[in-house]
Each structure stands twice: as structure tokens, then as C-alpha cells.
């Protein structure tokens, strides 16, 4: 299965939210520079907790504020939501390539979103120095994406390099 060989169906950001939720996201966008974007985003989340538009906006807000733990929680929520709509496992550890291969072509957009969200989880874990978990996520992505269309192999290499640095520091400290 080639993750780039597909007809794009409806993308998450093309799904309309209520006008109230859209207005809150726009309000947050305008308030970002003043550091006051979180409240409208949380209001939007309370009104539409199943909206990927809201989850992505919250994730970006927390990421760019360097609030990585919060961004991680939002990414986990998004993965669970996407898993529920695709039939893919909410626990990424249970993901197998056969599940991706048996999905209908029209679901490929959602499958790609699931995989990119999983990549986001791996990246956030890497940034939070949860290197073993990050490594496991990237290895899972590589196992189900043989052509590396998602781009996990370069991130796995970064994780392995960081682990080697820690090991070298530990070796020096132990001498």
C-alpha cells in the first residue's frame, strides 16, 4: 500500500464546525499574539470536543507555547477520535499493517491522519525526553509504512542518536 497513492476525500479541516466554534477558533487566532488564545480554544473544545479542527488548533497552540505535555494530551485525544472513526486501534501498539491494507481506498485520508497523528505523538514524546516510548512509536510507523511516506525513519534516527548521547554521558560519569 502506498500512502501517497490515493484520491483525497474530505480532509478534517473541511468538516464544518458550528459557526460559534469557528468564531472561537478565529478569535483565538487573533489573540495569540497577546497570549490570550487559550480561553477561546478551551471554550471551543467544550462546545465541540469531537472536532478535529478544535483539537488541531489546541495542539498547535500548546506546541508553540512550548507546553508539550498539554500538546501530547491533545494529540492522544485526536488519535483516539481518529481511531474510532477508522476502526484502527486506539492503542497504537496493536496497529498491524494488515489493518491498513484492508481499509477501503476512501479511508486512506483518515488512515494518513491517524499515522501523522501517531508521528506527532512520537515527536512530542521525543521532545519530552521519553525516548524509549518515542522509539517504539517510530518503529511501529516504520513497520507499517515500508516506503517511509510518513517520515518516521529520520525521527527514529534522532531518537537513537539522543539515546547514544545519554549513554556516552553515563559512561563518562561512571568512569
N, C-alpha and C positions, 0 to 999 in steps of 0.2 A: 504494500500500500504506500503510495506516495502522497504525503501530506500537502504537497503543493498542486497536485493534480485533482482539482475539484471545481465545481461551479459554486460560487459563493451564494449561499442562501442568506436569509435575514441575519444581519450581524446584531450583536447585543445592543449596540448603541442606536440601532434603527428601531428598536422596540419602544413605542411611546410610553412615557410615564404620564401621570396626571399633570395638568397644567400647574397645579400647586407645587408638585415635586420638581418639575422642570424649572419653575421660578426660583425655588430654593437653591437648586444647583447653580443657576445663573447668579443669584445673589451671592452665594459662596465664592464664585469665581471673581466677582467684583470686590469682595472683601479680603481676598487672600493677601494682598499687599499690606493690609493693616493688621494681619494676624487674627482676624475675626471670622474666618471662614468655617471654623469647626461647628459652631452652633447651627447655622442653616443646614449644613450637611447632616448633622445628627437629627435635626427635625425632618429632613427628607428621608432619612433611614427609618425613623419611627413611622412615617406615613407609607413607606414602600420598602420594607425590609427584604423583599424578594427581587428588587430591581438591581440588575447588574450595572445600570448607569450610576446608581447611587453608590453601590459597593466600589466600583472603579474610581469614582470621584473621591470617596473616603480614603481608599487605598493610596491614591496619588497624594492627597493632602498629607496623610500621615508619613508617607515616604519622604516627601520633600521637606517636611518639618523634622526629619531625622527621628521620627517616633516609630522606629522599626517594629517594636513589639506590637503596637496597635495596627500597623500595616499588615503584620503577619496574621493577626486575628481576623482582619477583614478578608485577606486572601484565603484563609481557611474557610470562612463563611461562603465566599464566592465559589470555591471548589465544591463544597457540599451542595450548593444550589445547582451548579452546572451538572454535577454527578446525578442529581435527582432528575434532571430533565433529559439526560442522555442515557441513563441506565448504566453508566460506568460507576465503578465503586467509589464511595465516599472516602474510603481508606485507600489511598493511592498504592499502598503496599500490595493490595490484591489485584492491581491492574495487570492484565496479560495482553500480549499482542493479539491474541485471537479475539478478544473483545473489541479491539479497534478494527480488525479486519472484517468482522461480521456486521459492523454497523453499516447502515444504508448510506449511500453516497450523499443523500440530502442532509445527513447528520454530521458530515465532515467539518462543517464550520464550527459546530458545537464541540466536536472532538478536539479540534485545534485549540479552541478556547480553553478546554479542560487541560490540555497539555501545556499551554502557555501559562495558565494559572499555576499549574504544578511547578513549572520552571520559576515562576515568581516566588513560590514558597521556598524552593531550594536556594534561590538568590538571597532572600531575606534571612533564612537560616545561616547562610554563609556570612552575611554581614553581621549577624548577631553572634558569630563565632561558634555556632552549633555545627561544627564541621563534619562530624560523623553523620548526622541526620541529613545535612546538605549533600554529602557524598552519596548517600543512599538514594536520595531523590534524583540526583543527576544520573546515577547508574540505572535507575528504573527508566528514566526518559530515554537513555541511550538504548536500553534493551528493547523498547517498543518503537523506537524511531531510528531504524538502522541507517537511514540516509542523513541523520542529524539535521533534519529540517527545522527542528525546534532550537537547535544550537546549544545543547547541553554539554557537549564534549569539551568545549573551551572553558566553560564554567567548572566542570569537573577537574580540569587541569589546574585551575586556580585553587580549588579546594585542596587538591593533593599537594601543590606547592606550599600552601599555607601550613598544612599538616607537617610537611618536611621541615619547615622553618621552626615550628614548635618543637619538633623532635630534636633538631640541632641545638636549639636553645636549652632544652632539657639536658642534652648530653654535655653541653659546656658547663651548665650549672652543677651537674653531677660530678664533674672532674675535680 
